[in-house]
Every structure is written in C-alpha cells, then in structure tokens.
C-alpha cells in the first residue's frame, strides 16, 4: 500500500505491505489500511485508489505483487 498527500500524513508512513488471502480485492486491502491507521477513515469517501498505477474500483481482484495506492482528492487550481 502506498500513501500520498493527506493519506501519507494520516497513516504516518509512505507505504507498507499487507498479507492478504488469495482472491482478495482492493476493498480487502483498504479495510486492512483503515484498521491499521484509523486516522485514514475521514478520507474513506473521497479517496481514489490506484492498482498498479491505474485508477480502479473496490471490487478489483488483487494478485501477488500488485501495488495499491491511496490518492486523496487534489485541491487547487
């Protein structure tokens, strides 16, 4: 799991690895991240998730070695 911007601040780390069961989804990985870092919860509704550098949905299946990134909303202009 890779954390960017506010997600990095909330998690207190730029990234980490989670052990997941086979057939896990992005949602499973997100649940692990929110469990490990409760300060991420306020970002839950607005965060985008990238799987191997492409925006994805929560139901996307994970495979060994996949990279999941949390991308908080970008503000500015």
Order of alpha helices (4+ residues) and beta strands (2+ residues): beta-alpha-alpha-beta-beta-beta
